[in-house]
Amino acid sequence: MGGILGLARRAGRLVVGDQGCRKALAQGRARLIILATDGSERTQKTFRELGKKAGVSTCRVASKAELGRWLGRDQVAVAAITDDQLVRKLKSIVSGAGDENTRG
């Protein structure tokens, strides 16, 4: 999981943080929203709703600290992958990724 997210980050196909993810959703670039399992209820609810409205899947995969470690930051509560191929690869290795919402 961390390897794919790191690859997405290095390839410029990953957006990290609240504002960046909101912008990617608004521009139609987000393909999968990744939420930290220990992120705030408000953040999780907000991005599940934004994802549903945009037809973008969401998944919860790791703690904020672990996501941050994978992405070269202290902590990450929300990130978005902007590449369909990387999303397919991620979903193939993570059981349940993208089950909260579906991309229409």
Secondary structure as GFF3:
##gff-version 3
##sequence-region A 1 104
A	DSSP	alpha_helix	2	10	.	.	.	ID=ss1
A	DSSP	beta_strand	14	16	.	.	.	ID=ss2
A	DSSP	alpha_helix	18	26	.	.	.	ID=ss3
A	DSSP	beta_strand	32	36	.	.	.	ID=ss4
A	DSSP	alpha_helix	41	54	.	.	.	ID=ss5
A	DSSP	beta_strand	57	62	.	.	.	ID=ss6
A	DSSP	alpha_helix	64	71	.	.	.	ID=ss7
A	DSSP	beta_strand	78	81	.	.	.	ID=ss8
A	DSSP	alpha_helix	84	93	.	.	.	ID=ss9
###
